[in-house]
Amino acid sequence: YDALPLPDGSVLVCVADVVGHGVPAAMMAAVLKVLFLDAAELDPDPGRVVRRVNARFTALGIPDGFASLLVVRWCPEQKTAWYASAGHEPGLLTVGSAPPVLLEATGTLLGVLEDGEWESLAVPAEPGSTLLLLTDGVTEAMDADGVQFGRSRLGEVVTAVGGADPERMVGAVDKAVRTHLAGRAPDDDYTLVAVRFNET
């Protein structure tokens, strides 16, 4: 994951999740970070960032080299967030007291098609909006009966904390997942990142 302030006053935020575990997965994650930073420098439009990252990532020919990626760009002047998602778990954008907006996938995983296309979609995002990014280890966390935590439960937790500060939002979701696991170790690691978009 990363957050990049841009010269025009906007900010670019991303989270990715690679297939696999251990050293090979860590190496893929490091490669993705470098590709993301390079693509963002050329053009910060989320769809074009994802396309550039995918083209170079796929060209590397890494065995089982698949990953998901969500890129969001927020512009304070236009009070808008643009996003593109390569098969990633939906992010949640909370604007005021309204229910969270799901930032769902706009295309397939990275590494599937070298010439894949991803569209940038726009959503209103007033200053003070909070963006929650996560990996599927959150929603797929299973209790002893094999019941997943799920997106609905996640949405309920985020709605309950409303316009909470990022730290409180992450804490609430993490606590809810751990309560759901009831002491069991999660089957997959998970990442939670919350960002508050404020005018500077």
Buried (B, 14 or more C-beta within 10 A) or exposed (E): BBBBEBEEEBBBBBBBBBBBEEEBBEEBBEBBBEBBBEBBEEEBBBBBBBBBBBBBBBEEEBEEBBBBBBBBBBBBEEBBBBBBBBBBBBBBBBBEEBEBBBBBBBBBBBBBEEEBEBBBBEBEBEEEBBBBBBBBBBBBBBBEEEEBBBBEBBBEBBBEBBBBEBEBBBBBBBEBBEEBBEEEEBEEEBBBBBBBBEEE
